[in-house]
Amino acid sequence: MGLAACQGRYDAEGTRWSGVELHRLWNRAKKTGPALGRWGENSKCICQKTFRDLYQAFA
């Protein structure tokens, strides 16, 4: 989800999602995707760190 979102936005607009924006997208996806419902049981720190790392790698 994160990498595809970064690539899609960059291709379309030439801008990048920040780590915070990626985390917000993820939170929205978790609430609307029935297959992602159990992600709430995991630590949010893992996703936050992953999205920050993805932002830095993509930059």
C-alpha positions as CSV (number, residue, x, y, z in Angstrom):
1,M,0.0,0.0,0.0
2,G,2.6,2.6,1.0
3,L,5.0,2.1,-1.9
4,A,2.2,2.0,-4.5
5,A,0.8,5.2,-3.0
6,C,4.2,6.9,-3.1
7,Q,4.8,5.9,-6.7
8,G,1.3,6.8,-7.8
9,R,1.4,10.3,-6.3
10,Y,4.9,11.0,-7.6
11,D,3.9,9.9,-11.1
12,A,0.7,11.9,-11.1
13,E,1.8,15.1,-9.3
14,G,5.6,15.0,-8.8
15,T,5.2,15.2,-5.1
16,R,5.7,12.7,-2.3
17,W,3.6,11.6,0.7
18,S,5.2,12.3,4.0
19,G,5.5,9.6,6.6
20,V,2.6,11.2,8.5
21,E,0.4,11.3,5.4
22,L,1.2,7.7,4.7
23,H,0.1,6.7,8.2
24,R,-3.1,8.6,7.8
25,L,-3.8,6.8,4.5
26,W,-3.1,3.5,6.2
27,N,-5.5,4.3,9.1
28,R,-8.2,5.1,6.5
29,A,-7.5,1.9,4.6
30,K,-7.7,-0.2,7.8
31,K,-11.1,1.2,8.6
32,T,-12.6,0.5,5.2
33,G,-10.9,-2.7,4.2
34,P,-12.5,-5.7,5.9
35,A,-9.4,-7.9,5.4
36,L,-7.4,-5.3,7.4
37,G,-9.5,-5.1,10.5
38,R,-7.1,-7.1,12.7
39,W,-4.3,-4.6,12.1
40,G,-5.7,-2.7,15.1
41,E,-4.3,-5.4,17.4
42,N,-0.7,-4.6,16.4
43,S,1.5,-1.8,17.7
44,K,1.0,1.4,15.8
45,C,4.7,2.1,16.2
46,I,5.6,-0.5,13.7
47,C,3.6,1.1,10.9
48,Q,4.7,4.6,11.8
49,K,8.4,3.6,11.6
50,T,7.8,1.7,8.4
51,F,6.1,4.7,6.7
52,R,8.9,7.1,7.9
53,D,11.5,4.7,6.5
54,L,9.6,4.4,3.2
55,Y,9.4,8.2,2.9
56,Q,13.1,8.6,3.5
57,A,13.9,5.8,1.0
58,F,11.7,7.2,-1.6
59,A,13.2,10.7,-1.2
